Amino acid sequence: MTYEEVPAMKEAVSNLILKAWCQTQSLYHSYRKSFAGRQDGASTVEYALLIAVVVVMVIAAATYMFEPLKEFFLSVVKKIQGIADKSTAKSNF
């Protein structure tokens, strides 16, 4: 590419970008006009966002509470095993 071709290339790329931008804006506005009066899609999106937030909160809580819950249930199991061992020891006499 020569130095003389650079401005022409810049103009061609600029025109291509401008054309793509105009087509994108045209499509956006036509879709926006066709969906502007409808309200059913908004509630679907709101429910999806609500579910996503709840899922993230449940995962975060489970991650944060994993060790304390593990220790709690292990202590419960040990207590139950201790009670079971005492009852079987008494029944053997």
Contacts in CASP RR format, 6 or more apart in sequence:
PFRMAT RR
TARGET T0000
AUTHOR 0000-0000-0000
METHOD contacts of the structure
MODEL  1
MTYEEVPAMKEAVSNLILKAWCQTQSLYHSYRKSFAGRQDGASTVEYALL
IAVVVVMVIAAATYMFEPLKEFFLSVVKKIQGIADKSTAKSNF
1 9 0 8 1.000
35 41 0 8 1.000
END
